């Protein structure tokens, strides 16, 4: 099971995300749930880093199926807006995937 945690800054902003573990839906390399989740999360991370231009703290360990990204406090209003849009969209996508595959994804907002 993959645990996905979204860390809230306030009612409308996320300050980060953490994903840990393999979904276990299928065999490694053919797991469509893991592939969908990984694709969404990694695209959002790229969006925050490269489109929003946020110098986020980023940690990734492919072997351990672990990824964590934290948005720093000292970013511009534009960067805050753009990262909010990206992470809120990611949350919607992960929530939708979770609704169909809750046996394989644990979704938390803390």
BAMI-370219 format. One record per residue: x, y, z of N, C-alpha, C in turn; residue in three letters. Coordinates in Angstrom, 3 decimals. Layout:
N
+----------+----------+----------+----------+----------+----------+----------+----------+----------+------+
|     n_px |     n_py |     n_pz |    ca_px |    ca_py |    ca_pz |     c_px |     c_py |     c_pz | code |
+----------+----------+----------+----------+----------+----------+----------+----------+----------+------+
|        X |        Y |        Z |        X |        Y |        Z |        X |        Y |        Z |  ala |
...
+----------+----------+----------+----------+----------+----------+----------+----------+----------+------+
//
This chain:
110
+----------+----------+----------+----------+----------+----------+----------+----------+----------+------+
|     n_px |     n_py |     n_pz |    ca_px |    ca_py |    ca_pz |     c_px |     c_py |     c_pz | code |
+----------+----------+----------+----------+----------+----------+----------+----------+----------+------+
|    0.844 |   -1.181 |    0.000 |    0.000 |    0.000 |    0.000 |    0.886 |    1.240 |    0.000 |  unk |
|    0.471 |    2.226 |   -0.777 |    1.172 |    3.510 |   -0.792 |    0.445 |    4.477 |    0.127 |  unk |
|    1.174 |    5.087 |    1.019 |    0.623 |    6.140 |    1.875 |    0.975 |    7.481 |    1.250 |  unk |
|   -0.054 |    8.281 |    1.000 |    0.136 |    9.615 |    0.440 |   -0.345 |   10.613 |    1.484 |  unk |
|    0.572 |   11.474 |    1.936 |    0.226 |   12.504 |    2.923 |    0.378 |   13.874 |    2.290 |  unk |
|   -0.678 |   14.657 |    2.399 |   -0.632 |   16.059 |    2.007 |   -0.548 |   16.865 |    3.293 |  unk |
|    0.424 |   17.748 |    3.374 |    0.616 |   18.570 |    4.557 |    0.029 |   19.953 |    4.290 |  unk |
|   -0.934 |   20.357 |    5.106 |   -1.608 |   21.644 |    4.935 |   -0.797 |   22.773 |    5.557 |  unk |
|   -0.788 |   23.903 |    4.892 |   -0.253 |   25.142 |    5.463 |   -1.406 |   25.877 |    6.134 |  unk |
|   -2.544 |   25.903 |    5.419 |   -3.767 |   26.537 |    5.922 |   -4.942 |   25.923 |    5.166 |  unk |
|   -6.104 |   26.538 |    5.222 |   -7.310 |   25.963 |    4.621 |   -7.236 |   25.829 |    3.096 |  unk |
|   -6.406 |   26.630 |    2.439 |   -6.354 |   26.580 |    0.976 |   -4.992 |   26.181 |    0.412 |  unk |
|   -3.986 |   26.087 |    1.253 |   -2.630 |   25.812 |    0.780 |   -2.060 |   24.538 |    1.383 |  unk |
|   -1.329 |   23.826 |    0.557 |   -0.543 |   22.693 |    1.041 |    0.898 |   23.139 |    1.158 |  unk |
|    1.607 |   22.636 |    2.155 |    3.019 |   22.972 |    2.319 |    3.925 |   21.834 |    1.872 |  unk |
|    3.308 |   20.685 |    1.490 |    4.124 |   19.586 |    1.014 |    3.337 |   18.313 |    0.819 |  unk |
|    4.063 |   17.307 |    0.319 |    3.493 |   15.988 |    0.075 |    4.553 |   14.937 |    0.366 |  unk |
|    4.094 |   13.777 |    0.808 |    4.978 |   12.648 |    1.059 |    4.284 |   11.380 |    0.572 |  unk |
|    4.996 |   10.574 |   -0.207 |    4.491 |    9.284 |   -0.686 |    5.457 |    8.201 |   -0.240 |  unk |
|    4.902 |    7.107 |    0.269 |    5.756 |    6.053 |    0.795 |    5.148 |    4.692 |    0.503 |  unk |
|    5.911 |    3.827 |   -0.156 |    5.508 |    2.448 |   -0.379 |    4.938 |    2.179 |   -1.756 |  unk |
|    4.921 |    0.889 |   -2.112 |    4.346 |    0.432 |   -3.375 |    2.867 |    0.103 |   -3.153 |  unk |
|    2.045 |    0.325 |   -4.152 |    0.606 |    0.089 |   -4.000 |    0.284 |   -1.394 |   -3.837 |  unk |
|    1.009 |   -2.256 |   -4.529 |    0.726 |   -3.682 |   -4.447 |   -0.447 |   -4.131 |   -5.297 |  unk |
|   -0.909 |   -3.270 |   -6.194 |   -2.032 |   -3.615 |   -7.062 |   -1.638 |   -4.688 |   -8.072 |  unk |
|   -0.436 |   -4.589 |   -8.611 |    0.051 |   -5.546 |   -9.604 |    1.526 |   -5.788 |   -9.392 |  unk |
|    2.085 |   -6.637 |  -10.234 |    3.511 |   -6.931 |  -10.122 |    4.310 |   -5.686 |  -10.493 |  unk |
|    5.481 |   -5.562 |   -9.898 |    6.325 |   -4.400 |  -10.153 |    6.619 |   -4.290 |  -11.641 |  unk |
|    6.467 |   -3.091 |  -12.156 |    6.662 |   -2.853 |  -13.576 |    5.379 |   -2.930 |  -14.381 |  unk |
|    4.323 |   -3.509 |  -13.799 |    3.031 |   -3.622 |  -14.479 |    1.887 |   -3.113 |  -13.606 |  unk |
|    2.213 |   -2.446 |  -12.526 |    1.220 |   -1.967 |  -11.562 |    0.641 |   -0.637 |  -12.052 |  unk |
|   -0.567 |   -0.675 |  -12.608 |   -1.157 |    0.530 |  -13.193 |   -1.525 |    1.574 |  -12.142 |  unk |
|   -1.870 |    1.148 |  -10.937 |   -2.208 |    2.109 |   -9.879 |   -0.949 |    2.844 |   -9.439 |  unk |
|    0.120 |    2.107 |   -9.255 |    1.399 |    2.724 |   -8.879 |    1.877 |    3.661 |   -9.985 |  unk |
|    1.739 |    3.235 |  -11.231 |    2.163 |    4.067 |  -12.358 |    1.353 |    5.359 |  -12.427 |  unk |
|    0.045 |    5.258 |  -12.243 |   -0.804 |    6.448 |  -12.283 |   -0.449 |    7.412 |  -11.159 |  unk |
|   -0.315 |    6.870 |   -9.959 |    0.006 |    7.696 |   -8.804 |    1.382 |    8.343 |   -8.964 |  unk |
|    2.364 |    7.557 |   -9.352 |    3.725 |    8.073 |   -9.535 |    3.764 |    9.167 |  -10.592 |  unk |
|    3.061 |    8.948 |  -11.679 |    3.037 |    9.925 |  -12.758 |    2.446 |   11.249 |  -12.294 |  unk |
|    1.325 |   11.182 |  -11.583 |    0.704 |   12.409 |  -11.077 |    1.636 |   13.156 |  -10.129 |  unk |
|    2.180 |   12.436 |   -9.166 |    3.013 |   13.070 |   -8.137 |    4.284 |   13.648 |   -8.739 |  unk |
|    4.955 |   12.892 |   -9.587 |    6.198 |   13.384 |  -10.167 |    5.964 |   14.568 |  -11.101 |  unk |
|    4.842 |   14.574 |  -11.818 |    4.510 |   15.720 |  -12.668 |    4.249 |   16.962 |  -11.823 |  unk |
|    3.548 |   16.796 |  -10.710 |    3.292 |   17.923 |   -9.811 |    4.599 |   18.460 |   -9.223 |  unk |
|    5.488 |   17.581 |   -8.836 |    6.785 |   18.009 |   -8.300 |    7.548 |   18.806 |   -9.358 |  unk |
|    7.571 |   18.311 |  -10.588 |    8.224 |   19.049 |  -11.671 |    7.560 |   20.413 |  -11.874 |  unk |
|    6.245 |   20.457 |  -11.782 |    5.528 |   21.718 |  -11.920 |    5.921 |   22.723 |  -10.858 |  unk |
|    5.992 |   22.265 |   -9.624 |    6.380 |   23.162 |   -8.530 |    7.818 |   23.647 |   -8.722 |  unk |
|    8.709 |   22.736 |   -9.065 |   10.120 |   23.093 |   -9.206 |   10.390 |   23.937 |  -10.448 |  unk |
|    9.842 |   23.542 |  -11.586 |   10.229 |   24.168 |  -12.843 |    9.236 |   25.190 |  -13.373 |  unk |
|    7.949 |   24.980 |  -13.186 |    6.972 |   25.940 |  -13.680 |    6.760 |   27.066 |  -12.669 |  unk |
|    6.509 |   26.682 |  -11.411 |    6.324 |   27.696 |  -10.368 |    7.657 |   28.310 |   -9.943 |  unk |
|    8.751 |   27.618 |  -10.223 |   10.075 |   28.147 |   -9.886 |   10.372 |   28.150 |   -8.400 |  unk |
|    9.748 |   27.231 |   -7.670 |    9.947 |   27.146 |   -6.225 |   11.142 |   26.242 |   -5.936 |  unk |
|   12.042 |   26.713 |   -5.091 |   13.194 |   25.921 |   -4.673 |   12.774 |   25.045 |   -3.492 |  unk |
|   11.904 |   24.075 |   -3.787 |   11.345 |   23.208 |   -2.747 |   12.380 |   22.192 |   -2.280 |  unk |
|   12.260 |   21.804 |   -1.014 |   13.071 |   20.706 |   -0.496 |   12.497 |   19.434 |   -1.099 |  unk |
|   13.371 |   18.583 |   -1.614 |   12.925 |   17.411 |   -2.353 |   13.785 |   16.218 |   -1.980 |  unk |
|   13.124 |   15.114 |   -1.682 |   13.816 |   13.874 |   -1.324 |   13.141 |   12.729 |   -2.059 |  unk |
|   13.939 |   11.870 |   -2.692 |   13.382 |   10.757 |   -3.459 |   14.287 |    9.545 |   -3.316 |  unk |
|   13.680 |    8.386 |   -3.092 |   14.414 |    7.136 |   -3.026 |   13.593 |    6.104 |   -3.797 |  unk |
|   13.971 |    5.858 |   -5.039 |   13.215 |    4.943 |   -5.894 |   13.162 |    3.528 |   -5.327 |  unk |
|   14.273 |    3.046 |   -4.794 |   14.314 |    1.682 |   -4.266 |   13.349 |    1.499 |   -3.103 |  unk |
|   13.190 |    2.530 |   -2.295 |   12.292 |    2.458 |   -1.141 |   10.890 |    2.967 |   -1.470 |  unk |
|   10.668 |    3.367 |   -2.724 |    9.372 |    3.929 |   -3.153 |    8.968 |    5.081 |   -2.237 |  unk |
|    9.872 |    6.048 |   -2.126 |    9.649 |    7.170 |   -1.215 |    9.910 |    8.486 |   -1.950 |  unk |
|    9.036 |    9.459 |   -1.705 |    9.198 |   10.799 |   -2.255 |    8.602 |   11.792 |   -1.278 |  unk |
|    9.324 |   12.880 |   -1.049 |    8.817 |   13.944 |   -0.185 |    9.239 |   15.288 |   -0.767 |  unk |
|    8.295 |   16.225 |   -0.779 |    8.583 |   17.580 |   -1.223 |    7.951 |   18.542 |   -0.236 |  unk |
|    8.722 |   19.558 |    0.160 |    8.237 |   20.569 |    1.086 |    8.426 |   21.942 |    0.466 |  unk |
|    7.359 |   22.728 |    0.465 |    7.393 |   24.095 |   -0.053 |    7.935 |   25.010 |    1.048 |  unk |
|    8.974 |   25.790 |    0.762 |    9.499 |   26.702 |    1.791 |    8.522 |   27.838 |    2.078 |  unk |
|    8.671 |   28.445 |    3.247 |    7.798 |   29.560 |    3.636 |    8.118 |   30.835 |    2.862 |  unk |
|    9.372 |   31.037 |    2.560 |    9.827 |   32.310 |    1.960 |    9.809 |   32.255 |    0.433 |  unk |
|    8.599 |   32.231 |   -0.138 |    8.463 |   32.274 |   -1.588 |    7.572 |   33.471 |   -1.947 |  unk |
|    7.622 |   33.864 |   -3.201 |    6.838 |   35.013 |   -3.636 |    5.345 |   34.671 |   -3.665 |  unk |
|    4.530 |   35.693 |   -3.729 |    3.085 |   35.500 |   -3.811 |    2.716 |   34.729 |   -5.078 |  unk |
|    3.396 |   35.023 |   -6.166 |    3.151 |   34.311 |   -7.436 |    3.533 |   32.832 |   -7.301 |  unk |
|    4.686 |   32.549 |   -6.700 |    5.104 |   31.160 |   -6.486 |    4.120 |   30.436 |   -5.577 |  unk |
|    3.623 |   31.126 |   -4.561 |    2.635 |   30.535 |   -3.647 |    1.371 |   30.177 |   -4.429 |  unk |
|    0.894 |   31.122 |   -5.233 |   -0.304 |   30.870 |   -6.036 |   -0.098 |   29.672 |   -6.958 |  unk |
|    1.002 |   29.678 |   -7.702 |    1.243 |   28.612 |   -8.668 |    1.405 |   27.252 |   -7.984 |  unk |
|    2.141 |   27.209 |   -6.887 |    2.302 |   25.929 |   -6.183 |    0.983 |   25.479 |   -5.564 |  unk |
|    0.146 |   26.423 |   -5.108 |   -1.185 |   26.064 |   -4.599 |   -2.040 |   25.426 |   -5.689 |  unk |
|   -2.028 |   26.017 |   -6.861 |   -2.811 |   25.462 |   -7.973 |   -2.325 |   24.060 |   -8.317 |  unk |
|   -1.026 |   23.885 |   -8.390 |   -0.454 |   22.584 |   -8.745 |   -0.783 |   21.535 |   -7.677 |  unk |
|   -0.558 |   21.856 |   -6.406 |   -0.783 |   20.865 |   -5.351 |   -2.263 |   20.597 |   -5.099 |  unk |
|   -3.110 |   21.594 |   -5.268 |   -4.550 |   21.350 |   -5.136 |   -5.054 |   20.478 |   -6.280 |  unk |
|   -4.523 |   20.668 |   -7.468 |   -4.876 |   19.811 |   -8.602 |   -4.378 |   18.393 |   -8.367 |  unk |
|   -3.168 |   18.265 |   -7.843 |   -2.643 |   16.941 |   -7.497 |   -3.546 |   16.260 |   -6.475 |  unk |
|   -3.970 |   17.007 |   -5.469 |   -4.851 |   16.434 |   -4.451 |   -6.142 |   15.915 |   -5.074 |  unk |
|   -6.722 |   16.653 |   -6.003 |   -7.934 |   16.195 |   -6.682 |   -7.680 |   14.899 |   -7.452 |  unk |
|   -6.557 |   14.829 |   -8.149 |   -6.216 |   13.626 |   -8.905 |   -5.982 |   12.423 |   -8.018 |  unk |
|   -5.227 |   12.610 |   -6.935 |   -4.956 |   11.511 |   -6.014 |   -6.249 |   11.079 |   -5.318 |  unk |
|   -7.094 |   12.036 |   -4.952 |   -8.381 |   11.710 |   -4.323 |   -9.251 |   10.880 |   -5.244 |  unk |
|   -9.259 |   11.230 |   -6.523 |  -10.038 |   10.476 |   -7.497 |   -9.499 |    9.050 |   -7.643 |  unk |
|   -8.184 |    8.907 |   -7.725 |   -7.568 |    7.580 |   -7.811 |   -7.861 |    6.780 |   -6.548 |  unk |
|   -7.765 |    7.438 |   -5.403 |   -8.055 |    6.797 |   -4.117 |   -9.491 |    6.264 |   -4.069 |  unk |
|  -10.427 |    7.003 |   -4.630 |  -11.830 |    6.577 |   -4.570 |  -12.049 |    5.242 |   -5.276 |  unk |
|  -11.245 |    4.931 |   -6.258 |  -11.376 |    3.656 |   -6.949 |  -10.437 |    2.571 |   -6.458 |  unk |
|   -9.393 |    2.958 |   -5.732 |   -8.354 |    1.987 |   -5.342 |   -7.935 |    2.156 |   -3.888 |  unk |
|   -8.901 |    2.354 |   -3.006 |   -8.600 |    2.617 |   -1.593 |   -7.963 |    1.417 |   -0.886 |  unk |
|   -8.034 |    0.240 |   -1.481 |   -7.357 |   -0.917 |   -0.888 |   -5.845 |   -0.853 |   -1.107 |  unk |
|   -5.407 |    0.056 |   -1.984 |   -4.009 |    0.117 |   -2.354 |   -3.351 |    1.468 |   -2.057 |  unk |
|   -4.168 |    2.460 |   -1.714 |   -3.686 |    3.816 |   -1.416 |   -4.291 |    4.272 |   -0.098 |  unk |
|   -3.452 |    4.784 |    0.774 |   -3.928 |    5.433 |    1.990 |   -3.690 |    6.925 |    1.796 |  unk |
|   -4.751 |    7.717 |    1.904 |   -4.674 |    9.158 |    1.669 |   -4.926 |    9.887 |    2.976 |  unk |
|   -3.986 |   10.769 |    3.339 |   -4.090 |   11.536 |    4.575 |   -3.854 |   13.016 |    4.283 |  unk |
|   -4.569 |   13.856 |    4.969 |   -4.305 |   15.294 |    4.948 |   -4.039 |   15.697 |    6.385 |  unk |
|   -2.835 |   16.192 |    6.615 |   -2.419 |   16.552 |    7.982 |   -1.954 |   17.989 |    8.045 |  unk |
+----------+----------+----------+----------+----------+----------+----------+----------+----------+------+
//
